[in-house]
Amino acid sequence: MNTSSIYDTLLQLPLFLGINQRDMEEIVGYVKFDFQKRSAGKTIYAANDTNQQILFLLRGQIVCTRPDGRFGLIFEENLESPSIIGAEVLYGLTHYFSHNFRTATDVQYVTIGKDDINKHLLHYEVFRLNLLNYLSLIAQRRSLMLWEVLPEDLTQRFVQYLRHNFRTLSGYKVVRGREVDLAAALLTTKRNVSHLLQQLEERGLVQSLRGRIIIPAFERLVQEI
């Protein structure tokens, strides 16, 4: 990929928004950008892998899954470009992934190593501010969740539980597991969960199958509840 093409590609990525052409030309000259292609069905990161880079998804979809160790449920969602993976576990107390990331389609992505970020990119104010805003958004969202009151209404409780367990609040989602385990997580009975899912399915918000719940558009579910 030539320098002009790299420049145009980077300007579309969230952490590089607002960087001027002069600074971008310097960045392209100093920083190693590892552009890669992967076919569908390949694992990029597994839960508990150590992270030393930030990945920017350029094209295609990546499936992100996370098991709930307490109730045995698995939360699955599709990430689309321009998704960022790894920034939240690059610094701080833990550098381990809590999710599994696998290619859902053929994908293209670019990674930047932690050394290059520390030595070069953090010297640019716009990049620092973009990274700070991104990490602050994640931290504030998680902090607000800690103070949310548990809804008495089961439907609202279900949506709240999903919001707390998915990375993003839009797009295609899947919850895998038994209804009895979901009932335990929602502090209710399996019968109540079955009735809830039936109601949501009648409204076209979910599709309840054996061992999994498909949510075609999570943002619609959030808006309508």
Backbone bond lengths (Angstrom), bond angles and torsions (degrees), N, CA, C in turn:
res aa  C-N    CA-C-N  psi(-1)  N-CA   C-N-CA  omega(-1)  CA-C   N-CA-C  phi
1 M - - - 1.471 - - 1.528 108.98 -
2 N 1.350 117.62 128.75 1.460 120.23 -177.98 1.522 111.12 -77.35
3 T 1.355 115.10 168.78 1.464 120.58 -174.64 1.514 112.11 -61.19
4 S 1.337 117.68 -40.76 1.464 120.94 -179.97 1.517 111.38 -62.84
5 S 1.323 116.62 -41.49 1.459 121.06 179.86 1.520 110.96 -66.95
6 I 1.339 117.22 -41.57 1.467 121.35 176.91 1.522 110.15 -60.60
7 Y 1.328 115.54 -44.39 1.470 120.65 179.98 1.527 111.03 -58.75
8 D 1.329 116.80 -47.72 1.462 120.78 -179.50 1.522 111.54 -63.64
9 T 1.339 116.48 -38.79 1.460 120.75 -179.77 1.519 111.30 -66.21
10 L 1.330 117.06 -45.29 1.461 121.13 -176.61 1.518 112.13 -65.40
11 L 1.307 117.11 -34.04 1.463 120.54 -179.45 1.521 112.54 -65.00
12 Q 1.335 117.19 -17.16 1.463 120.72 178.65 1.525 111.95 -87.89
13 L 1.326 117.50 -8.43 1.458 120.90 -175.83 1.526 110.84 -89.26
14 P 1.337 117.36 141.63 1.468 121.27 -172.89 1.529 115.41 -53.78
15 L 1.323 118.93 -40.86 1.464 120.11 -175.30 1.524 113.33 -78.03
16 F 1.339 117.43 -8.95 1.458 120.91 -179.96 1.524 112.58 -108.29
17 L 1.318 117.80 2.08 1.460 120.81 -179.44 1.529 110.71 -61.68
18 G 1.319 116.24 130.24 1.458 120.57 176.22 1.511 114.79 92.76
19 I 1.328 118.71 -5.75 1.457 120.72 178.48 1.527 109.33 -75.76
20 N 1.338 116.44 132.86 1.467 119.15 -176.34 1.531 111.31 -77.80
21 Q 1.324 115.31 168.18 1.456 120.63 -173.20 1.524 112.04 -63.57
22 R 1.319 117.08 -38.98 1.472 120.03 -178.75 1.524 110.62 -62.42
23 D 1.346 116.04 -47.42 1.464 119.49 179.64 1.528 110.94 -65.35
24 M 1.323 116.54 -37.75 1.453 119.34 -179.53 1.527 111.42 -65.46
25 E 1.321 116.69 -38.22 1.467 119.58 177.43 1.525 110.66 -63.17
26 E 1.331 117.07 -37.90 1.464 120.42 176.35 1.526 110.94 -65.14
27 I 1.335 115.38 -43.64 1.467 120.72 -178.44 1.523 110.81 -61.47
28 V 1.329 116.04 -44.59 1.469 119.90 179.94 1.528 110.69 -62.78
29 G 1.332 117.02 -30.86 1.454 120.92 -179.99 1.521 113.63 -76.54
30 Y 1.337 117.20 -29.34 1.457 120.90 -174.47 1.530 114.16 -99.30
31 V 1.321 116.44 -37.07 1.464 121.05 -168.08 1.529 110.82 -93.89
32 K 1.338 115.88 140.27 1.463 120.89 176.14 1.527 109.12 -87.51
33 F 1.321 116.05 115.37 1.458 122.17 175.79 1.530 107.90 -103.05
34 D 1.305 116.38 118.47 1.457 121.41 -177.01 1.539 108.87 -98.02
35 F 1.332 116.57 96.47 1.461 121.92 179.57 1.524 108.93 -84.65
36 Q 1.338 115.76 130.94 1.455 119.92 -177.73 1.526 111.06 -137.11
37 K 1.342 114.70 156.71 1.457 122.46 172.35 1.527 107.54 -123.77
38 R 1.330 115.89 140.47 1.460 120.95 176.77 1.518 109.13 -134.89
39 S 1.305 116.20 141.86 1.461 120.43 176.03 1.519 109.89 -80.05
40 A 1.325 116.58 167.82 1.463 121.87 -178.06 1.525 110.58 -64.15
41 G 1.342 114.68 146.35 1.458 120.36 174.74 1.515 114.98 87.53
42 K 1.320 118.56 9.51 1.464 121.81 -178.85 1.526 110.94 -99.72
43 T 1.329 116.21 138.70 1.461 120.57 176.87 1.526 109.76 -81.34
44 I 1.325 115.77 129.38 1.461 121.29 176.61 1.523 109.73 -95.49
45 Y 1.332 116.39 -51.54 1.468 122.08 175.12 1.523 108.27 -134.64
46 A 1.311 116.31 146.51 1.462 121.82 173.13 1.514 109.13 -112.95
47 A 1.323 116.32 152.87 1.459 120.36 177.06 1.523 109.63 -54.59
48 N 1.332 115.39 137.54 1.464 124.84 -179.28 1.523 113.86 80.71
49 D 1.346 118.28 -0.50 1.463 119.67 170.22 1.524 108.99 -65.64
50 T 1.323 116.18 145.80 1.465 120.91 175.55 1.522 109.40 -80.25
51 N 1.327 116.53 137.96 1.457 120.79 -177.75 1.528 111.22 -107.29
52 Q 1.329 116.20 133.15 1.460 122.32 176.72 1.528 111.46 -135.13
53 Q 1.342 116.95 24.87 1.461 119.54 -177.79 1.519 110.29 -160.43
54 I 1.339 115.09 167.49 1.460 121.49 171.46 1.522 107.45 -112.43
55 L 1.336 115.18 135.27 1.466 120.95 178.67 1.521 109.27 -109.70
56 F 1.325 115.74 135.24 1.461 122.39 175.85 1.534 107.71 -116.05
57 L 1.311 116.14 117.93 1.463 120.74 177.95 1.522 109.34 -78.74
58 L 1.341 116.46 122.39 1.456 121.77 -177.51 1.524 113.00 -96.44
59 R 1.336 116.34 -41.49 1.467 121.18 -179.35 1.521 109.08 -147.36
60 G 1.346 115.21 150.06 1.450 120.26 177.49 1.521 113.09 91.81
61 Q 1.320 115.59 -170.37 1.460 122.08 -177.96 1.520 110.89 -128.92
62 I 1.313 115.27 143.12 1.456 122.93 175.64 1.522 108.29 -118.56
63 V 1.332 116.87 132.03 1.461 121.51 176.04 1.522 108.64 -88.55
64 C 1.320 114.91 127.24 1.459 122.18 179.62 1.521 108.07 -111.85
65 T 1.338 118.16 125.05 1.461 121.39 179.95 1.518 110.19 -127.67
66 R 1.337 114.44 145.59 1.466 119.94 176.98 1.518 109.14 -142.84
67 P 1.330 117.31 126.05 1.464 119.49 176.37 1.521 111.31 -82.45
68 D 1.327 115.85 143.35 1.457 121.82 172.08 1.530 106.30 -91.51
69 G 1.305 116.50 104.89 1.454 121.08 -174.94 1.512 114.32 -63.42
70 R 1.329 117.44 -21.90 1.464 120.16 -176.67 1.524 112.12 -83.37
71 F 1.331 117.13 -42.52 1.470 120.36 -172.98 1.533 113.40 -111.08
72 G 1.314 118.23 -2.67 1.452 120.32 176.35 1.513 115.23 77.61
73 L 1.323 117.93 13.86 1.464 121.83 177.67 1.526 109.82 -90.17
74 I 1.321 116.44 155.95 1.459 122.05 177.54 1.527 108.07 -124.63
75 F 1.331 116.10 130.32 1.464 121.97 -178.86 1.531 108.35 -106.45
76 E 1.321 115.48 125.86 1.465 121.63 -174.44 1.521 109.85 -127.66
77 E 1.318 116.34 135.15 1.462 120.19 178.98 1.521 110.10 -148.86
78 N 1.324 115.41 155.97 1.459 121.64 178.28 1.521 109.75 -97.56
79 L 1.321 116.08 131.11 1.457 122.08 175.46 1.516 108.46 -104.54
80 E 1.324 115.96 133.60 1.460 121.16 -179.94 1.516 109.59 -118.90
81 S 1.340 116.00 161.27 1.461 120.07 179.91 1.531 109.84 -65.70
82 P 1.340 117.85 144.72 1.461 127.49 6.15 1.536 112.36 -99.27
83 S 1.316 117.94 76.17 1.460 121.66 -178.31 1.526 111.14 -74.53
84 I 1.337 115.01 148.85 1.462 122.54 175.70 1.524 107.48 -111.79
85 I 1.325 117.08 131.93 1.455 121.71 178.92 1.528 108.93 -127.35
86 G 1.315 115.37 128.91 1.456 120.30 172.57 1.510 116.69 104.57
87 A 1.335 118.76 -16.04 1.463 120.16 -175.87 1.526 112.23 -63.01
88 E 1.343 116.79 -36.49 1.461 120.16 -175.28 1.527 113.14 -74.77
89 V 1.343 117.26 -13.42 1.468 119.77 177.67 1.531 110.64 -119.21
90 L 1.310 116.94 23.32 1.458 121.10 177.58 1.523 111.05 -86.00
91 Y 1.328 116.26 -32.06 1.465 122.50 178.89 1.532 109.25 -125.94
92 G 1.323 116.34 174.66 1.464 119.63 175.72 1.514 113.15 96.54
93 L 1.337 114.79 -159.86 1.462 121.21 -172.71 1.519 113.20 -74.98
94 T 1.312 117.82 -32.23 1.459 120.68 -177.20 1.519 111.28 -128.87
95 H 1.318 116.36 139.13 1.462 122.17 179.67 1.523 110.75 -116.92
96 Y 1.323 116.13 27.94 1.462 120.63 -176.65 1.533 110.77 -110.34
97 F 1.324 115.28 140.25 1.460 120.03 176.83 1.527 109.78 -71.90
98 S 1.322 115.90 139.97 1.468 121.57 174.80 1.521 111.41 -99.72
99 H 1.340 117.12 -6.11 1.457 122.70 -178.02 1.529 110.41 -120.91
100 N 1.318 114.80 162.02 1.461 122.19 168.75 1.526 108.38 -100.64
101 F 1.340 116.89 137.88 1.460 121.30 -179.74 1.527 108.36 -124.32
102 R 1.339 115.76 120.99 1.457 122.09 -176.83 1.525 109.01 -134.45
103 T 1.307 117.47 144.73 1.462 121.01 -178.62 1.525 110.28 -71.70
104 A 1.327 116.38 127.28 1.469 121.67 176.52 1.519 110.88 -88.72
105 T 1.322 115.98 -29.58 1.463 123.16 176.99 1.526 106.96 -135.00
106 D 1.311 117.20 178.90 1.457 119.59 168.51 1.532 107.58 -62.20
107 V 1.327 116.96 133.90 1.468 119.91 -174.74 1.525 110.65 -130.47
108 Q 1.321 113.52 159.97 1.463 122.79 169.15 1.516 107.15 -127.55
109 Y 1.324 116.48 135.64 1.458 119.66 178.28 1.524 109.99 -150.67
110 V 1.311 115.02 166.76 1.462 120.93 177.42 1.519 108.04 -131.11
111 T 1.328 116.11 140.33 1.460 120.87 177.22 1.531 109.63 -118.36
112 I 1.343 114.21 150.03 1.464 121.54 175.90 1.523 107.03 -128.13
113 G 1.326 117.01 125.97 1.450 121.71 -177.38 1.525 112.75 -72.77
114 K 1.307 115.68 155.30 1.464 122.01 -178.79 1.525 112.16 -60.70
115 D 1.324 117.06 -36.47 1.469 119.97 179.65 1.524 111.04 -61.81
116 D 1.334 116.80 -43.95 1.464 119.64 179.10 1.522 111.52 -67.27
117 I 1.325 116.55 -35.25 1.465 119.48 177.64 1.522 110.32 -64.30
118 N 1.335 116.21 -46.25 1.471 120.50 -179.10 1.524 112.60 -67.51
119 K 1.331 117.04 -43.72 1.468 121.27 -173.56 1.519 113.03 -78.25
120 H 1.318 117.01 -31.00 1.461 119.60 -172.11 1.529 114.02 -122.79
121 L 1.334 117.86 -58.57 1.460 120.06 -168.52 1.525 113.47 -66.77
122 L 1.324 117.67 -33.87 1.470 119.34 -178.84 1.530 112.50 -69.98
123 H 1.326 116.58 -9.17 1.474 119.46 175.74 1.526 111.69 -78.45
124 Y 1.314 117.25 -12.99 1.469 121.15 -179.10 1.529 108.92 -97.41
125 E 1.312 115.96 121.65 1.465 121.27 -173.20 1.525 112.50 -59.83
126 V 1.325 117.42 -42.13 1.462 120.15 -177.89 1.525 110.26 -62.70
127 F 1.329 117.47 -42.88 1.470 120.10 178.41 1.521 109.94 -63.84
128 R 1.334 117.67 -43.11 1.469 120.70 179.24 1.519 110.91 -59.52
129 L 1.327 117.11 -44.38 1.459 120.84 -178.81 1.525 111.16 -66.99
130 N 1.326 116.67 -40.88 1.464 119.64 178.14 1.518 111.34 -62.66
131 L 1.324 116.61 -43.21 1.468 120.80 179.11 1.520 110.19 -66.11
132 L 1.329 117.00 -42.67 1.464 121.10 179.51 1.520 110.95 -62.79
133 N 1.324 117.32 -43.45 1.470 120.91 178.85 1.525 111.24 -63.48
134 Y 1.323 116.30 -40.85 1.463 120.50 179.99 1.529 110.84 -63.81
135 L 1.328 116.72 -47.65 1.463 120.47 -179.47 1.527 111.35 -68.28
136 S 1.335 117.06 -35.50 1.467 120.68 178.41 1.511 111.16 -65.49
137 L 1.330 116.68 -39.10 1.458 121.16 178.48 1.526 110.51 -60.74
138 I 1.326 117.04 -43.97 1.464 121.17 179.00 1.522 110.40 -64.95
139 A 1.349 116.58 -46.14 1.461 120.83 -177.81 1.526 111.80 -64.28
140 Q 1.337 117.18 -42.01 1.463 120.70 -179.06 1.521 111.45 -67.75
141 R 1.322 116.17 -40.01 1.460 119.64 178.42 1.529 110.36 -61.07
142 R 1.312 117.20 -44.99 1.459 120.72 -178.94 1.520 111.42 -69.26
143 S 1.328 117.01 -35.23 1.459 120.46 178.16 1.527 111.20 -65.75
144 L 1.334 116.54 -42.20 1.464 120.34 179.33 1.525 111.45 -63.23
145 M 1.323 116.63 -34.68 1.462 120.06 179.51 1.526 112.08 -60.99
146 L 1.336 116.11 -34.38 1.463 120.04 -177.96 1.520 112.26 -63.35
147 W 1.343 116.16 -25.59 1.462 120.60 -174.83 1.523 113.09 -102.51
148 E 1.319 117.20 0.98 1.453 119.17 179.49 1.532 110.98 -71.11
149 V 1.309 115.11 135.29 1.467 120.67 177.41 1.517 109.24 -75.27
150 L 1.330 117.39 139.48 1.459 121.15 178.31 1.527 108.96 -70.15
151 P 1.337 118.56 118.21 1.470 120.58 -177.42 1.529 111.81 -64.95
152 E 1.324 115.81 144.01 1.459 119.79 174.75 1.519 111.03 -74.95
153 D 1.337 116.41 -33.66 1.460 120.89 178.93 1.526 109.31 -70.36
154 L 1.323 118.02 128.59 1.463 122.26 -174.49 1.525 111.99 -65.52
155 T 1.318 117.08 -38.36 1.465 119.90 -179.85 1.520 110.82 -62.76
156 Q 1.333 116.72 -44.97 1.459 120.77 178.01 1.527 111.08 -65.84
157 R 1.326 116.27 -36.06 1.464 120.43 178.50 1.527 110.41 -64.93
158 F 1.336 116.11 -39.31 1.453 121.30 177.79 1.527 111.28 -61.99
159 V 1.330 116.80 -46.68 1.464 120.79 179.57 1.523 110.67 -65.05
160 Q 1.312 117.43 -40.91 1.466 120.41 177.54 1.527 110.86 -60.76
161 Y 1.315 116.46 -43.56 1.463 120.91 179.23 1.522 111.10 -60.36
162 L 1.330 116.89 -41.51 1.457 120.27 177.95 1.524 111.68 -66.60
163 R 1.321 116.92 -43.01 1.465 120.22 178.99 1.523 111.22 -58.49
164 H 1.314 116.56 -36.04 1.461 120.89 -178.15 1.529 112.40 -74.33
165 N 1.318 117.27 -13.71 1.461 119.17 -173.24 1.526 114.71 -116.57
166 F 1.327 117.42 -6.85 1.460 120.10 176.39 1.526 109.85 -102.49
167 R 1.323 116.61 149.83 1.468 122.05 178.00 1.522 111.77 -70.72
168 T 1.341 115.97 -42.16 1.458 120.53 -177.69 1.526 109.48 -119.60
169 L 1.322 116.48 160.71 1.459 121.70 -175.00 1.517 112.56 -107.02
170 S 1.315 116.89 24.73 1.466 120.43 177.17 1.522 108.94 -149.20
171 G 1.330 114.36 164.52 1.454 119.51 174.90 1.517 114.22 94.42
172 Y 1.308 113.86 -173.87 1.468 123.50 -176.51 1.525 110.23 -77.15
173 K 1.347 116.61 130.31 1.464 122.17 -179.17 1.523 110.25 -133.93
174 V 1.328 115.39 154.66 1.456 121.67 174.81 1.522 108.55 -137.90
175 V 1.333 115.85 135.97 1.467 121.47 171.30 1.520 106.70 -113.20
176 R 1.322 117.26 121.22 1.462 122.16 -179.36 1.521 109.80 -106.29
177 G 1.333 115.88 136.36 1.452 120.49 178.83 1.514 111.94 146.24
178 R 1.316 115.43 -178.89 1.460 121.28 -177.18 1.527 111.06 -88.53
179 E 1.308 115.69 149.42 1.465 120.35 177.83 1.527 111.07 -61.41
180 V 1.310 117.29 -34.55 1.464 120.00 -179.73 1.521 111.02 -64.68
181 D 1.337 117.10 -33.75 1.464 120.42 177.87 1.518 111.08 -73.72
182 L 1.339 116.39 -38.15 1.466 119.76 175.60 1.519 109.72 -64.36
183 A 1.321 117.60 -38.67 1.463 121.49 177.72 1.524 110.76 -60.88
184 A 1.320 116.95 -41.15 1.464 120.25 178.74 1.527 110.84 -64.31
185 A 1.331 116.41 -39.99 1.461 120.36 178.90 1.523 111.68 -65.90
186 L 1.340 117.03 -32.09 1.464 121.71 -178.10 1.525 112.80 -93.98
187 L 1.321 116.73 4.12 1.466 122.30 177.62 1.534 111.03 59.89
188 T 1.316 115.52 46.51 1.460 119.72 -179.80 1.529 108.63 -145.80
189 T 1.327 116.67 -164.87 1.463 121.20 -178.41 1.519 111.08 -104.09
190 K 1.322 116.03 160.04 1.466 121.13 177.26 1.525 110.47 -61.05
191 R 1.317 116.79 -36.97 1.460 120.47 179.62 1.520 110.88 -61.50
192 N 1.326 116.30 -43.59 1.464 120.21 178.97 1.528 111.34 -64.50
193 V 1.322 116.70 -38.92 1.465 120.35 178.94 1.523 110.44 -65.62
194 S 1.311 117.45 -42.61 1.466 121.13 178.18 1.523 111.16 -59.72
195 H 1.324 116.02 -42.48 1.464 120.79 178.71 1.524 110.43 -65.93
196 L 1.323 117.12 -41.55 1.462 121.48 178.79 1.521 110.97 -60.78
197 L 1.313 117.09 -48.18 1.461 120.83 -178.41 1.524 111.43 -64.79
198 Q 1.315 116.92 -35.57 1.466 120.55 177.59 1.525 110.59 -63.47
199 Q 1.336 116.56 -43.02 1.459 120.60 178.87 1.526 111.49 -63.33
200 L 1.322 116.24 -44.10 1.459 120.45 -179.39 1.527 111.17 -67.47
201 E 1.318 116.47 -34.24 1.462 120.21 178.45 1.521 110.52 -68.10
202 E 1.307 117.54 -38.59 1.461 121.48 177.95 1.529 111.57 -63.54
203 R 1.320 116.14 -27.93 1.468 120.91 178.59 1.530 111.93 -88.46
204 G 1.324 116.92 -0.99 1.455 121.00 178.35 1.514 114.40 76.53
205 L 1.337 117.16 19.13 1.461 120.87 -176.61 1.523 112.60 -92.72
206 V 1.326 116.67 -27.17 1.467 120.73 177.81 1.520 108.66 -140.46
207 Q 1.316 114.40 166.74 1.462 121.17 171.43 1.530 106.35 -127.92
208 S 1.297 116.47 115.54 1.464 121.52 -176.13 1.522 110.27 -96.95
209 L 1.323 116.27 115.77 1.454 122.68 179.59 1.530 108.61 -120.48
210 R 1.301 116.44 171.92 1.446 120.46 179.29 1.539 110.12 -65.50
211 G 1.309 115.91 114.56 1.457 120.51 176.49 1.510 115.71 82.69
212 R 1.331 118.02 3.27 1.466 118.97 178.09 1.526 111.29 -159.15
213 I 1.314 113.96 151.76 1.460 122.68 176.13 1.515 107.01 -120.86
214 I 1.315 117.21 120.56 1.461 122.07 -179.97 1.523 108.89 -99.18
215 I 1.324 116.06 130.76 1.466 122.02 176.78 1.531 106.80 -117.40
216 P 1.325 118.62 102.41 1.476 120.78 -174.50 1.523 113.87 -61.53
217 A 1.342 117.07 -39.04 1.469 121.19 -178.53 1.526 107.74 -143.00
218 F 1.316 116.40 99.28 1.460 120.23 -173.91 1.523 112.22 -62.81
219 E 1.327 116.99 -34.34 1.462 120.00 179.89 1.521 111.35 -61.70
220 R 1.334 117.43 -33.63 1.472 120.89 178.56 1.518 110.14 -68.74
221 L 1.327 116.45 -41.63 1.467 120.27 178.24 1.528 110.35 -60.39
222 V 1.331 116.31 -44.30 1.474 120.64 179.93 1.519 110.99 -63.05
223 Q 1.326 116.96 -43.87 1.457 121.36 -176.41 1.526 112.93 -67.21
224 E 1.324 116.62 -35.31 1.456 119.64 -172.65 1.525 113.53 -90.37
225 I 1.305 118.05 -6.81 1.474 120.02 179.40 1.534 109.47 -99.24
